[in-house]
Amino acid sequence: MDEQTTPPKKASFMYSMKAVFWSFFGLRRKRDFDSDSAQLNPVHIVIAAVICVAIFITLLISVVKLVVSK
């Protein structure tokens, strides 16, 4: 009667990207947040956050250049 507990399955990088994307806008459900703490890889989160910030900054610069050029 030896119970073996299996560690929680680690989330993929795409799941981390999705979590960062929705967190970026503040639209995470509590249920998702609770499950993320056990599954997400901190390295994936940092990389995903850097990618999302780079995309956001690029988008802002593009919009400003578009508005200023007209």
N, C-alpha and C positions, 0 to 999 in steps of 0.2 A: 504494500500500500504506500509505495513511495511516489508521491506526486511530483511530477516534473513540471515546472512552469516554463513556458516558452517565452523568450523575450519578444517584445512587440516587433512586428515587421517594420523595417526601415522604409520610409517613403522614397519614391523616385525623385529625380531632379525636377521633372515636369510638375509633380505634385507640389514641390517646394516653390516653383515659379508661380503656380496658381495661388498658393497660400500668400506669397509676398504680394502678388498683384492685387488680390482682394483686400489684404491688410493695408496696402498703400492707400486705398480709398476708404478704409474704415468699415468695410462691409463683411466682416467675419462673424460667423455664428458662434455662440458659446460652445456648442457641441463640437464644432470643428476645431476651435481653439484648444479644447481639452484633449482631443485626440492627437492634435499636432505636437503637443509637448512630449508625447511618448514616441512619436514616429519620425519627426523631422530631424535631419542631419544639420547641425549648426554650420558646417562648411557650405552646404548647399544653400542655406538661407543667406549667408553673407554674399556668395556669388550671385544668387538670384536678385538680391537687393541692389548690388552694384549694377547689374544689367538693367534692372527696372529704372534706376535713377539715371543711367546713361540714356536710355530711351526717352525718359521724361524730359531731360535737359535738351536733347536733340529736337524733340517735338516743340518745345518752347522756343528755341532758337529759330527753327524753321518758320513758326507762326510769326514771330517778330520780324524776320526778314521779309516774309510775304506781305505783311501789313506796311512796313516801312517802304518797300519798293513801289507800292502803288500810290 
